[in-house]
Amino acid sequence: MQLIGTVLKRRYCILEKIGMGGQGALYLARDMDLGVNRAVKKMPASKKKEAKLMRLLSHPGLPQMIDYIEKEDCCYLVMEYIEGKNLKELEEQKWTFDEAFLFRFFQSAYEILRYLHEQTPSLVHGDVKPSNFMMTSQGFFYLVDFGSASVVYELPRNGLTGTPKYASERQCKGIISIENDIYSLGKTIYELMGKRKIWISAKNPSLAIAVRHCVKKGKLSQRDVEYLGGHLREKKARNKMTVHILCVIVVIVAGIGLYAINSETDYPFIQKLGEVTEIYRECVRSAIERNDDLPAEKLNTVEGKLKELLHNNNRESEQVRLLILLAYQSELIGQINHAKTYYEQIIRDYPEFEEGYVEYGLFLLRQGEGDTSKKIWDLYREHIEQMPDAETILKSGNAIAWEKWLHDAKIK
């Protein structure tokens, strides 16, 4: 059946074929209701397990499933369209993957895989390789094509699923385990190093060791994770920054609460926000008044409460502030890559909210990633200068602090 020109569900107009996935063809389509592009994967109806898995997932590094259609003996998976190129295409174009790129990609890819592996039951992607990682023009990474995915409790398969070049010995025998994905990630990083493997390994021995652990053991050590997450900081500096973060969080929570009351938001929302506020106030007292460690047990409950608030509130301005809170919360408990994904989600989904750029830029500076912060600053200025009140916005407190920090650090 010729699919180009077909309209599915009286909504998705198929424009062109853009590739082949593990289990079927991939098409570019136009969502005529919303006026945006979508990716549509056509598969045999017998292979619809991919759709069942995708509908359960929600992560900034995974394409969002939009719709599912069954027609005759085929099924169509409608997904968020990721505009960019996969890493295999970049390889073929002689792209040079420098140390900074490899480090950032390793962080992002590991966080996506960890999210899959922490599902209940654990989900194994099963085909981790360069061509299954998309990179957008803004430098964000997505893991795509779940045609080989499975859950760990499934019985061993007859033969290999995935790509032999990146598959572990266990995977080649049909054994399903999360170690398979980590092994494949190591092989992917190793390949991206290209002819500069020795040079990169000599300059970044910790990165080389992490890749070796992926390939040899199918897992990363705690030290590897700390290295990738950037957690190796002096306790004194961390405590000082913790107090700053807590104070900012309390201000943001209070601002959301005041807005919620004035806009006659439902009482359960305000009540839940009050619970979050009280936990943070206790953290401030612990950090400032008693100089105690943060109450980890209580802090760990906050993320769930914030996600519930995010799910139950559809006002964009409040959603942005809740995502900023989730990012601060992740930074507070040392989940730096989680914080990054929240900031990246804000910039991707709510580009009109300049607050997201500023908070992300300041966060990157706190992590010592000045060059990346400068890139976000350039995007921010380009975005703001199109506005009639650009001069006023650029003179706001946080924007000035961001620019001054970049200047003091001599980042150009």
C-alpha positions as CSV (number, residue, x, y, z in Angstrom):
1,M,0.0,0.0,0.0
2,Q,1.3,3.4,-1.0
3,L,1.2,5.4,2.2
4,I,2.4,8.9,1.1
5,G,-0.6,11.2,0.7
6,T,-2.7,9.0,3.0
7,V,-4.5,10.6,5.9
8,L,-4.8,8.5,9.0
9,K,-7.6,9.0,11.4
10,R,-8.7,12.0,9.4
11,R,-5.8,13.8,11.1
12,Y,-2.3,12.7,10.2
13,C,-1.3,13.3,6.6
14,I,1.7,11.2,5.5
15,L,4.2,13.4,3.7
16,E,7.3,11.3,3.1
17,K,9.3,8.3,4.1
18,I,12.2,9.2,6.3
19,G,13.7,5.9,7.4
20,M,13.4,2.3,8.5
21,G,13.2,1.2,12.1
22,G,13.9,-2.2,13.6
23,Q,10.3,-3.4,12.9
24,G,9.0,-1.1,10.2
25,A,9.1,2.0,8.1
26,L,9.2,5.6,9.5
27,Y,7.3,8.4,7.9
28,L,7.0,12.2,8.4
29,A,3.4,13.3,8.8
30,R,1.5,16.5,9.4
31,D,-0.9,16.7,12.3
32,M,-3.7,18.7,10.6
33,D,-5.5,19.4,13.9
34,L,-2.5,21.0,15.6
35,G,-0.4,22.1,12.6
36,V,2.8,20.3,13.7
37,N,4.9,17.5,12.3
38,R,4.8,14.0,13.7
39,A,6.8,10.8,13.1
40,V,4.6,7.8,12.1
41,K,6.0,4.3,12.3
42,K,4.2,1.6,10.3
43,M,4.5,-1.9,11.7
44,P,2.7,-5.3,11.3
45,A,-0.1,-5.5,13.8
46,S,1.7,-8.5,15.3
47,K,4.6,-6.2,16.3
48,K,2.6,-3.6,18.3
49,K,4.4,-4.4,21.5
50,E,6.5,-1.3,20.9
51,A,3.4,0.9,21.2
52,K,2.4,-0.8,24.5
53,L,5.9,0.0,25.9
54,M,6.1,3.6,24.6
55,R,2.8,4.6,26.1
56,L,4.1,4.0,29.6
57,L,7.2,6.2,29.2
58,S,7.7,9.8,29.9
59,H,11.2,11.3,29.8
60,P,12.7,14.3,28.1
61,G,15.2,12.1,26.3
62,L,12.5,9.8,24.8
63,P,10.1,10.8,22.0
64,Q,6.5,11.2,23.3
65,M,3.9,8.8,22.0
66,I,1.0,10.9,20.6
67,D,-1.5,8.4,19.1
68,Y,-2.0,4.8,18.1
69,I,-3.9,3.5,15.1
70,E,-4.7,0.0,13.8
71,K,-5.9,-0.5,10.3
72,E,-6.3,-3.9,8.6
73,D,-3.1,-5.9,9.3
74,C,-1.0,-2.9,10.2
75,C,-0.6,-0.6,13.1
76,Y,0.7,3.0,13.2
77,L,2.6,4.5,16.1
78,V,2.3,8.3,16.0
79,M,5.1,10.0,17.9
80,E,6.7,13.4,18.6
81,Y,8.9,14.3,15.6
82,I,12.5,14.8,16.5
83,E,14.1,17.2,14.1
84,G,17.8,16.5,13.8
85,K,20.3,13.9,12.8
86,N,21.3,10.6,14.4
87,L,24.8,10.1,15.5
88,K,25.5,7.5,12.7
89,E,24.7,10.2,10.1
90,L,27.0,12.6,11.9
91,E,29.7,9.9,11.8
92,E,29.3,9.4,8.1
93,Q,29.6,13.2,7.6
94,K,33.0,13.1,9.3
95,W,31.8,14.9,12.4
96,T,34.5,15.2,15.1
97,F,33.1,14.1,18.5
98,D,35.4,16.0,20.9
99,E,35.8,15.2,24.6
100,A,33.1,17.8,25.6
101,F,30.6,16.2,23.3
102,L,31.4,12.6,24.4
103,F,31.1,13.6,28.0
104,R,27.8,15.3,27.6
105,F,26.4,12.5,25.4
106,F,27.6,9.8,27.8
107,Q,25.8,11.6,30.7
108,S,22.5,12.0,28.7
109,A,22.5,8.5,27.3
110,Y,23.2,6.9,30.7
111,E,20.4,8.9,32.3
112,I,17.9,7.8,29.7
113,L,19.0,4.2,30.1
114,R,18.8,4.4,33.8
115,Y,15.3,5.7,33.6
116,L,14.3,2.7,31.5
117,H,16.1,0.3,33.8
118,E,14.4,1.7,36.9
119,Q,10.9,1.0,35.6
120,T,9.0,-1.8,37.2
121,P,9.7,-4.2,35.7
122,S,12.9,-3.0,34.2
123,L,12.8,-2.2,30.5
124,V,15.7,-3.0,28.2
125,H,16.0,-1.0,25.0
126,G,17.9,-3.8,23.2
127,D,19.4,-1.9,20.3
128,V,21.6,0.9,21.7
129,K,23.8,2.2,18.9
130,P,24.7,5.5,17.2
131,S,21.9,5.5,14.7
132,N,19.3,5.2,17.5
133,F,20.4,8.4,19.2
134,M,19.0,11.6,17.6
135,M,20.6,15.0,18.3
136,T,18.7,18.2,17.7
137,S,20.1,21.5,16.5
138,Q,20.1,22.6,20.1
139,G,22.3,19.7,21.2
140,F,19.6,17.6,23.0
141,F,19.8,13.8,22.7
142,Y,16.9,11.4,22.2
143,L,16.9,7.6,22.2
144,V,14.6,6.2,19.5
145,D,13.3,2.9,18.0
146,F,12.0,0.6,20.6
147,G,11.4,-2.2,18.1
148,S,13.8,-4.5,20.0
149,A,12.8,-3.4,23.5
150,S,11.6,-6.0,26.1
151,V,11.1,-6.3,29.9
152,V,13.6,-8.3,31.9
153,Y,11.2,-11.0,33.1
154,E,10.6,-12.3,29.5
155,L,12.0,-15.7,28.6
156,P,15.3,-15.9,26.6
157,R,14.8,-15.4,22.9
158,N,15.8,-17.6,20.1
159,G,18.7,-15.7,18.5
160,L,19.8,-12.1,18.5
161,T,17.5,-9.0,18.6
162,G,19.4,-5.8,18.1
163,T,22.5,-5.1,16.1
164,P,25.4,-7.7,16.3
165,K,28.1,-5.1,16.2
166,Y,26.9,-3.5,19.5
167,A,25.5,-6.6,21.2
168,S,27.0,-8.3,24.2
169,E,27.7,-12.1,24.2
170,R,24.7,-12.6,26.5
171,Q,22.5,-10.6,24.1
172,C,23.7,-12.7,21.2
173,K,22.5,-15.8,23.1
174,G,19.0,-14.2,23.5
175,I,19.4,-13.4,27.2
176,I,17.6,-10.2,28.2
177,S,19.3,-8.0,30.9
178,I,19.9,-4.3,31.6
179,E,23.7,-5.1,31.3
180,N,23.1,-5.5,27.5
181,D,22.2,-1.8,27.1
182,I,25.2,-0.6,29.2
183,Y,27.5,-2.8,27.1
184,S,26.1,-1.3,23.9
185,L,26.4,2.2,25.3
186,G,30.1,1.5,25.9
187,K,30.6,0.2,22.4
188,T,28.8,3.3,21.0
189,I,31.0,5.7,22.9
190,Y,34.1,3.7,21.9
191,E,33.1,4.0,18.2
192,L,32.4,7.7,18.5
193,M,35.9,8.3,19.7
194,G,37.0,7.3,16.3
195,K,40.7,7.6,15.4
196,R,41.3,9.8,18.5
197,K,40.7,7.0,21.0
198,I,44.2,7.0,22.4
199,W,44.4,10.8,22.6
200,I,41.0,11.1,24.3
201,S,41.7,8.3,26.7
202,A,45.1,9.8,27.7
203,K,43.4,13.2,28.4
204,N,40.4,11.7,30.1
205,P,41.3,8.5,31.9
206,S,38.1,8.5,34.0
207,L,36.0,8.6,30.8
208,A,38.1,5.7,29.3
209,I,37.7,3.7,32.5
210,A,33.9,4.2,32.5
211,V,33.7,3.0,28.8
212,R,35.8,0.0,29.7
213,H,33.5,-0.9,32.6
214,C,30.5,-0.7,30.3
215,V,32.1,-3.1,27.8
216,K,33.8,-5.5,30.3
217,K,31.2,-5.6,33.1
218,G,28.0,-4.3,31.6
219,K,27.7,-1.8,34.4
220,L,29.2,1.4,35.7
221,S,30.9,1.7,39.2
222,Q,29.7,4.2,41.7
223,R,32.8,6.2,41.0
224,D,32.0,6.2,37.3
225,V,28.5,7.5,38.0
226,E,29.8,10.3,40.3
227,Y,32.3,11.3,37.6
228,L,29.5,11.5,34.9
229,G,27.2,13.3,37.3
230,G,29.8,15.8,38.4
231,H,29.3,15.0,42.0
232,L,32.9,15.3,43.2
233,R,32.8,18.6,45.0
234,E,34.1,19.9,48.3
235,K,31.5,19.5,51.1
236,K,32.0,23.1,52.3
237,A,31.3,24.5,48.8
238,R,28.3,22.2,48.4
239,N,26.8,23.2,51.7
240,K,27.1,26.9,50.8
241,M,25.4,26.3,47.4
242,T,22.7,24.1,49.1
243,V,21.6,27.0,51.3
244,H,21.4,29.3,48.2
245,I,19.4,26.7,46.3
246,L,17.0,26.1,49.3
247,C,16.4,29.9,49.6
248,V,15.6,30.2,45.9
249,I,13.3,27.2,46.1
250,V,11.3,28.7,49.0
251,V,10.9,31.9,47.1
252,I,9.7,30.1,43.9
253,V,7.2,27.9,46.0
254,A,5.9,31.0,47.7
255,G,5.4,32.7,44.4
256,I,3.5,29.8,42.9
257,G,1.3,29.7,46.1
258,L,0.5,33.4,46.0
259,Y,-0.4,33.1,42.3
260,A,-2.5,30.0,43.0
261,I,-4.5,31.7,45.7
262,N,-5.1,34.9,43.7
263,S,-6.3,32.8,40.7
264,E,-8.7,30.7,42.8
265,T,-6.8,27.5,42.1
266,D,-8.4,24.3,43.5
267,Y,-7.7,23.9,47.3
268,P,-6.0,20.4,46.9
269,F,-3.3,22.1,44.8
270,I,-2.7,24.8,47.4
271,Q,-2.7,22.2,50.2
272,K,-0.1,20.0,48.4
273,L,2.0,23.1,47.7
274,G,1.9,23.9,51.4
275,E,3.2,20.5,52.3
276,V,6.2,21.0,49.9
277,T,6.8,24.5,51.3
278,E,7.0,23.1,54.9
279,I,9.5,20.4,53.9
280,Y,11.8,23.0,52.3
281,R,11.5,25.3,55.3
282,E,12.6,22.5,57.5
283,C,15.6,21.9,55.2
284,V,16.5,25.6,55.4
285,R,16.5,25.3,59.2
286,S,18.6,22.2,59.1
287,A,21.2,23.8,56.8
288,I,21.4,27.3,58.3
289,E,20.3,27.1,62.0
290,R,21.6,23.6,63.0
291,N,24.2,23.0,60.2
292,D,22.7,19.4,60.0
293,D,22.6,17.2,56.9
294,L,19.5,17.6,54.9
295,P,16.6,15.3,55.8
296,A,17.1,13.0,52.9
297,E,13.9,10.9,53.6
298,K,11.7,13.9,53.5
299,L,13.4,15.4,50.5
300,N,12.9,12.2,48.5
301,T,9.1,12.6,48.9
302,V,9.1,16.1,47.4
303,E,9.8,15.0,43.8
304,G,6.6,12.9,43.8
305,K,4.5,15.7,45.2
306,L,5.9,18.2,42.6
307,K,5.2,15.8,39.8
308,E,1.7,15.3,41.0
309,L,1.2,19.1,41.1
310,L,2.6,19.3,37.5
311,H,0.3,16.6,36.3
312,N,-2.8,18.3,37.9
313,N,-2.1,21.8,36.7
314,N,-2.4,23.0,33.1
315,R,-1.4,26.6,33.4
316,E,1.8,27.0,31.4
317,S,3.4,29.6,33.7
318,E,2.9,27.4,36.7
319,Q,4.1,24.3,34.8
320,V,7.4,26.1,34.0
321,R,7.9,27.1,37.6
322,L,7.1,23.6,38.8
323,L,9.7,22.2,36.3
324,I,12.2,24.7,37.6
325,L,11.4,23.5,41.2
326,L,11.9,19.9,40.0
327,A,15.3,20.9,38.6
328,Y,16.4,22.6,41.8
329,Q,15.1,19.6,43.8
330,S,17.3,17.3,41.6
331,E,20.3,19.5,42.0
332,L,19.7,19.6,45.8
333,I,19.9,15.8,46.1
334,G,22.8,15.4,43.7
335,Q,20.9,14.2,40.6
336,I,22.6,16.7,38.3
337,N,21.6,15.0,35.0
338,H,17.9,14.9,36.1
339,A,18.1,18.6,36.7
340,K,19.5,19.1,33.2
341,T,16.6,17.1,31.6
342,Y,14.1,19.3,33.4
343,Y,15.8,22.5,32.2
344,E,16.1,21.1,28.7
345,Q,12.4,20.3,28.8
346,I,11.5,23.9,29.7
347,I,13.6,25.3,26.8
348,R,12.2,22.8,24.4
349,D,8.5,22.9,25.3
350,Y,8.2,26.5,26.7
351,P,10.7,28.6,24.7
352,E,8.7,31.7,25.2
353,F,9.4,31.7,29.0
354,E,12.7,33.5,29.3
355,E,12.9,32.4,33.0
356,G,13.8,28.9,31.9
357,Y,16.9,30.1,29.9
358,V,18.2,32.1,32.9
359,E,17.7,29.4,35.4
360,Y,19.4,26.8,33.1
361,G,22.3,29.1,32.4
362,L,22.9,29.8,36.1
363,F,22.6,26.1,36.9
364,L,25.3,25.3,34.3
365,L,27.6,27.8,35.8
366,R,27.1,26.2,39.2
367,Q,28.2,22.9,37.7
368,G,31.3,24.5,36.2
369,E,30.0,24.2,32.6
370,G,30.8,27.7,31.5
371,D,31.0,27.1,27.8
372,T,27.6,25.4,27.7
373,S,26.2,28.2,29.8
374,K,27.5,30.7,27.2
375,K,25.8,28.9,24.4
376,I,22.5,29.0,26.3
377,W,23.2,32.8,27.0
378,D,23.6,33.4,23.2
379,L,20.3,31.5,22.5
380,Y,18.6,33.6,25.3
381,R,19.8,36.9,23.9
382,E,18.7,36.0,20.4
383,H,15.3,35.1,21.8
384,I,15.0,38.2,23.9
385,E,16.2,40.7,21.3
386,Q,13.1,39.9,19.2
387,M,10.9,41.3,22.0
388,P,9.8,45.0,22.2
389,D,10.9,45.2,25.9
390,A,14.2,43.4,25.3
391,E,16.3,46.1,27.1
392,T,14.2,45.9,30.3
393,I,14.3,42.1,30.4
394,L,18.1,42.0,29.9
395,K,18.5,44.3,32.9
396,S,16.5,42.0,35.3
397,G,18.3,40.8,38.3
398,N,19.0,37.2,37.3
399,A,20.0,38.1,33.8
400,I,22.5,40.6,35.0
401,A,23.9,38.1,37.5
402,W,24.2,35.5,34.7
403,E,26.0,37.9,32.4
404,K,28.3,39.1,35.2
405,W,29.2,35.5,36.2
406,L,30.1,34.7,32.5
407,H,32.2,37.9,32.4
408,D,34.0,37.2,35.7
409,A,34.8,33.7,34.5
410,K,36.2,35.1,31.2
411,I,34.0,32.9,29.1
412,K,33.7,34.2,25.6
